[in-house]
């Protein structure tokens, strides 16, 4: 389906127009609330100004998504194939609209309270809950879902481990280097690390939302989509970047200031750790949470110097929010799907 064919279908179909609008809202909210995690440490350590960091993140998000789809689209395929809304296109559209509404409500609520919850996991949970409401266990492909569970476990563990190791390595190798020289190296490295995190945020989260756009096409046509149209990649990239450009001061403060007062070398360690973690998971096609990876890498960087330097009360609130995302947004998606089906079927 070409872009102009899609626009014609959107104009002529109110359900499809609603579905498209909600999908773009979810992508925008992801850039708005998730992308600040990638640049939080750069801003807090004053390597970049908030405006400069947001511009850098927007550009890197854009190119990260475009290049990742060209190289490896496994994350998109995982999200696209993890549920089955069935052959009835009318019911599929209603259930998917309910799922996306649940994701927007959950994401905006988390942003309001300044909690860096994962829109990726909210998306997966909301869609899964809506598919279960529509078709029960037949709506979920459990073999594909195993990749999601692996991604969840890895996103929690590898960020912390790599953050701890990176910090210890920096402390060891830079212990005999002059402070001014070390600070210059950290300054340059952290800019590169922030750019890589923003690039990989686009590669990871952008691909998930292309999967949702593909589900929207399938819900309209009733047929599976084998190829990703270029216009879809560009549309998702632009909307994601626009969301990022809006910023996210609450999330930046929660990750880089309230949980831990980052030193510049810890910012480097956490940026490098999260970038390496996201790169590994992207190569293997695991849909991990960029929020979880970045936040746990900051925890690891702080713990490597002194355990008590991390505000574990704030960290605990974040972990609780993560643990609630799957059941909470899943139930919200399930409940909204039931309501939407009752009202619009």
C-alpha positions in Angstrom: 0.0 0.0 0.0 1.4 3.4 -1.1 1.3 6.5 1.1 -1.4 8.1 -1.1 -3.5 4.9 -1.0 -3.2 4.9 2.8 -4.3 8.6 3.1 -7.3 7.8 0.8 -8.3 4.9 3.1 -7.8 7.1 6.2 -10.0 9.9 4.8 -12.8 7.4 3.8 -12.8 5.3 6.9 -13.5 6.9 10.3 -12.4 3.7 12.3 -9.1 3.7 10.4 -8.7 7.4 10.9 -9.1 6.9 14.7 -6.7 4.0 14.6 -4.1 6.0 12.7 -4.4 9.0 15.0 -4.0 6.8 18.1 -1.0 5.1 16.7 0.7 8.4 15.9 -0.2 9.6 19.4 1.5 6.6 21.0 4.7 7.2 18.8 4.7 10.8 19.8 4.3 10.1 23.5 7.1 7.6 23.3 9.5 10.2 21.9 8.2 12.7 24.5 8.6 10.4 27.6 11.1 7.8 26.7 13.7 9.7 24.6 14.8 11.9 27.6 16.3 8.9 29.2 18.9 8.7 26.4 20.1 12.3 27.1 19.5 12.6 30.8 23.1 12.1 31.9 24.4 14.5 29.2 22.2 17.3 30.5 22.7 16.6 34.2 26.5 16.6 33.9 26.3 19.8 31.8 28.0 18.3 28.8 25.1 19.6 26.7 22.4 22.1 27.3 18.8 20.8 27.4 18.0 22.3 24.0 21.2 21.0 22.4 20.6 17.5 23.9 17.0 17.4 22.6 18.0 18.5 19.1 20.7 15.8 19.1 18.3 13.2 20.3 15.7 14.1 17.7 18.1 13.8 14.9 19.6 10.5 16.2 16.2 9.0 16.8 15.3 9.8 13.2 18.3 8.1 11.6 18.4 5.3 14.2 15.0 4.1 13.1 15.6 4.4 9.3 19.0 2.6 9.4 17.9 -0.1 11.8 14.9 -1.1 9.6 17.2 -1.3 6.6 19.7 -3.6 8.5 17.6 -5.7 10.8 13.8 -5.6 11.3 13.4 -8.5 13.8 12.1 -6.2 16.6 9.3 -5.0 14.3 8.4 -8.6 13.3 8.3 -9.6 16.9 5.8 -6.9 17.9 3.8 -7.5 14.7 3.4 -11.2 15.1 3.1 -11.6 18.9 -0.7 -11.3 18.8 -3.5 -12.3 16.5 -6.7 -10.2 16.4 -8.4 -12.7 14.1 -10.0 -12.3 10.6 -12.7 -9.9 11.5 -11.2 -6.5 10.5 -13.9 -4.5 12.3 -13.3 -6.2 15.6 -9.5 -6.0 15.1 -9.7 -2.2 14.6 -11.8 -1.8 17.7 -9.5 -3.9 19.9 -6.4 -2.2 18.6 -7.9 1.3 19.2 -8.6 0.2 22.8 -5.0 -1.0 23.3 -3.5 2.2 22.0 -5.8 4.3 24.1 -4.7 2.3 27.2 -1.0 2.9 26.3 -1.5 6.7 25.9 -3.3 6.9 29.3 -0.6 4.9 31.0 2.3 6.8 29.5 0.8 10.3 30.2 0.1 9.3 33.8 3.6 8.1 34.3 5.0 11.3 32.8 2.8 13.4 35.1 4.3 11.7 38.1 7.8 11.9 36.7 8.3 8.1 36.6 10.4 6.8 33.7 8.2 3.8 33.0 8.6 1.9 29.8 6.3 2.8 26.9 7.6 -0.3 25.1 6.4 -2.6 27.8 3.2 -0.6 28.1 2.7 -1.1 24.3 3.3 -4.8 24.5 1.0 -5.2 27.5 -1.8 -3.1 26.1 -1.9 -4.9 22.8 -1.7 -8.3 24.5 -4.5 -7.4 26.9 -6.7 -6.2 24.0 -6.0 -9.4 21.9 -6.9 -11.5 24.9 -10.1 -9.6 25.5 -11.1 -10.3 21.9 -10.0 -13.9 21.3 -8.8 -15.3 24.7 -5.6 -17.4 24.6 -5.9 -17.8 20.8 -5.1 -14.1 20.5 -1.6 -14.5 21.8 1.3 -16.3 20.1 3.2 -17.5 23.1 6.2 -18.7 21.1 6.9 -15.1 20.0 6.1 -13.8 23.4 9.1 -15.7 24.8 11.4 -13.1 23.0 9.5 -10.4 24.9 10.2 -12.1 28.2 13.9 -12.5 27.4 14.1 -8.9 26.5 12.4 -7.9 29.8 14.9 -10.0 31.9 17.9 -8.7 29.9 16.9 -5.1 30.1 16.9 -5.2 33.8 20.1 -7.1 34.3 22.6 -6.1 31.6 22.2 -2.3 32.1 23.1 -2.6 35.8 26.0 -5.0 35.2 27.5 -3.0 32.3 27.1 0.2 34.2 29.0 -1.2 37.2 31.7 -2.7 35.0 32.2 0.4 32.9 32.5 2.6 36.0 35.1 0.3 37.6 37.1 0.2 34.4 37.1 4.0 34.1 38.2 4.4 37.7 41.1 1.9 37.1 42.4 3.3 33.8 42.0 7.0 34.6 43.4 6.9 38.1 46.8 8.2 37.0 45.6 10.6 34.3 45.5 14.3 35.1 42.0 15.5 36.1 41.8 18.2 33.4 42.8 15.7 30.7 40.4 13.1 32.0 37.5 15.7 32.1 38.2 16.6 28.5 38.0 13.0 27.4 34.8 12.4 29.4 33.2 15.5 27.9 33.8 14.2 24.3 32.9 10.6 25.1 29.7 11.5 26.8 28.5 13.5 23.7 29.1 10.4 21.6 27.5 8.2 24.2 24.4 10.3 24.4 24.1 10.3 20.6 24.5 6.5 20.5 21.8 6.1 23.1 19.4 8.3 21.2 20.2 6.5 17.9 19.6 3.1 19.5 16.4 4.4 21.1 15.1 5.1 17.6 16.3 1.7 16.5 14.6 -0.2 19.4 11.4 1.8 20.1 10.9 3.0 16.6 10.8 -0.5 15.3 8.2 -1.5 17.9 5.9 1.2 16.7 6.3 0.3 13.1 5.0 -3.1 14.2 1.9 -1.3 15.4 1.5 0.6 12.1 1.7 -2.8 10.4 -1.0 -4.1 12.7 -3.1 -1.1 11.7 -2.7 -1.9 8.0 -3.6 -5.6 8.7 -6.6 -4.5 10.8 -7.8 -2.5 7.8 -7.1 -4.9 4.9 -7.5 -8.2 6.7 -4.2 -9.3 5.2 -0.7 -9.7 6.6 2.0 -7.2 5.6 5.2 -8.7 4.3 7.2 -5.6 3.5 7.6 -2.3 5.4 6.8 0.7 3.1 9.4 3.5 3.1 6.7 6.1 3.8 5.8 4.2 7.0 9.4 4.3 8.3 9.7 8.0 7.5 6.4 8.8 9.1 7.3 7.0 12.3 10.7 8.6 12.3 9.3 12.1 12.0 6.6 11.7 14.6 9.1 10.1 17.1 11.5 12.9 16.5 8.8 15.6 17.0 7.9 13.9 20.3 11.5 14.0 21.4 11.8 17.6 20.5 9.1 18.4 23.0 11.6 17.3 25.7 11.0 15.7 29.1 12.4 17.6 32.0 10.5 15.5 34.6 12.1 12.3 33.4 15.6 13.8 33.1 15.4 15.0 36.7 14.2 11.6 37.9 17.0 9.6 36.1 19.9 12.0 36.4 19.3 14.0 39.6 16.8 12.5 42.0 18.1 8.9 41.8 21.8 9.7 41.7 23.9 12.9 41.4 25.9 11.9 38.4 29.6 12.8 38.1 30.8 13.2 34.5 32.7 9.9 34.6 29.6 8.1 35.8 27.7 9.7 33.0 30.2 8.3 30.5 30.0 4.9 32.1 26.2 4.7 32.1 26.0 6.0 28.5 28.5 3.5 27.2 26.9 0.7 29.2 23.4 1.4 27.9 24.5 1.9 24.3 26.4 -1.4 24.3 23.4 -3.2 25.9 20.9 -1.8 23.4 23.2 -2.5 20.5 23.6 -6.2 21.5 19.8 -6.6 22.0 19.0 -4.8 18.7 21.4 -7.1 16.8 19.7 -10.2 18.2 16.3 -8.7 17.6 15.2 -8.6 21.3 12.6 -5.9 22.0 14.0 -4.5 25.2 13.1 -1.4 27.2 15.4 1.5 26.5 14.1 3.1 29.8 15.1 0.0 31.8 18.5 -0.3 30.3 19.4 3.3 30.7 18.0 3.6 34.3 19.7 0.4 35.5 23.0 1.5 33.9 22.8 4.7 36.0 22.1 2.6 39.1 25.1 0.4 38.3 27.4 3.4 37.7 26.4 4.8 41.1 26.8 1.5 42.9 30.3 1.0 41.5 31.5 4.0 43.5 29.4 3.8 46.6 26.2 1.8 47.2 24.7 4.6 49.3 25.2 7.2 46.5 22.1 5.8 44.8 18.8 7.0 46.1 17.3 3.6 46.4 14.0 5.0 47.5 13.6 6.6 44.0 15.1 3.6 42.4 12.5 1.4 44.2 9.7 3.6 43.0 10.9 3.1 39.4 11.2 -0.7 39.9 7.7 -0.8 41.3 6.4 1.2 38.3 8.2 -1.3 36.0 6.7 -4.3 37.7 3.2 -2.7 37.5 3.5 -1.9 33.8 2.8 -5.3 32.4 -0.2 -6.3 34.6 -1.5 -2.7 34.9 -1.4 -1.7 31.3 -2.4 -5.3 30.3 -5.5 -5.1 32.4 -6.2 -1.5 31.2 -6.0 -2.7 27.6 -8.2 -5.7 28.4 -10.8 -3.5 30.1 -10.8 -0.9 27.5 -11.1 -3.5 24.7 -14.2 -4.9 26.5 -15.7 -1.5 26.8 -14.9 -0.5 23.2 -16.3 -3.8 21.9 -19.5 -3.3 23.8 -19.9 0.3 22.6 -18.8 0.1 19.0 -19.4 -3.5 17.9 
